[in-house]
């Protein structure tokens, strides 16, 4: 089916099948994270003074976090005083906000 409907190359089919059977929730988790990321970026882009590079750098700097923490942290990315951004530091089972200075590129 991957070959006919997905137009997948023969050498890609076996790894894809192994990935979907081995990590069945991986694709769904990826999509949920992607949607959260895109919605947060869209909301941030509506704010005055939005800078995509600064937002993206700060957001990527969050590192690996759970989806709830990601959504909460991305709401705050880009907010704060001029030259400041809001970022999150991941601590054991708790995300706490701290301010850090970010220079616009």
CORHU-V262186 format. One record per residue. OMEGA is omega in radians with two decimals (* if undefined). NEAR is the number of other C-alpha atoms within 8 Angstrom. Layout:
# CORHU-V262186
omega->{OMEGA	OMEGA}
near->{NEAR	NEAR}
This chain:
# CORHU-V262186
omega->{3.10	-3.13	-3.09	-3.06	-3.09	-3.12	-3.14	3.08	-3.07	-3.10	3.13	-3.03	-3.09	3.11	3.12	3.11	3.12	-3.14	-3.12	3.11	-3.12	3.14	-3.00	-3.11	-3.06	-3.10	3.12	3.13	3.12	-3.08	3.11	3.09	3.12	3.14	3.11	-3.14	-3.09	3.11	3.13	3.13	3.12	3.12	3.14	-3.09	3.12	-3.12	3.10	3.09	-3.13	3.07	-3.06	-3.10	3.14	3.13	-3.08	3.14	3.13	-3.12	3.11	3.13	3.09	-3.12	-3.11	3.10	3.07	-3.06	3.13	3.11	3.11	-3.13	3.14	-3.10	-3.11	3.06	-3.05	-3.11	3.12	3.11	3.09	-3.10	3.12	-3.13	-3.13	3.01	3.09	3.10	-3.05	3.06	-3.10	3.05	-3.09	3.08	3.12	3.03	3.13	-3.13	3.02	3.11	3.06	-3.13	3.09	3.11	-3.14	-3.13	*}
near->{5	8	10	7	6	7	7	9	7	7	6	8	11	8	8	8	8	8	9	11	7	6	7	8	7	8	8	7	8	8	8	8	9	8	8	11	10	8	8	11	10	8	8	11	10	7	7	5	4	10	8	7	7	12	12	8	8	11	10	7	6	12	5	4	8	6	8	6	9	11	11	8	11	11	8	10	13	11	8	7	6	4	8	13	15	13	14	10	9	10	7	5	5	6	10	8	9	8	8	8	7	8	7	6	4}
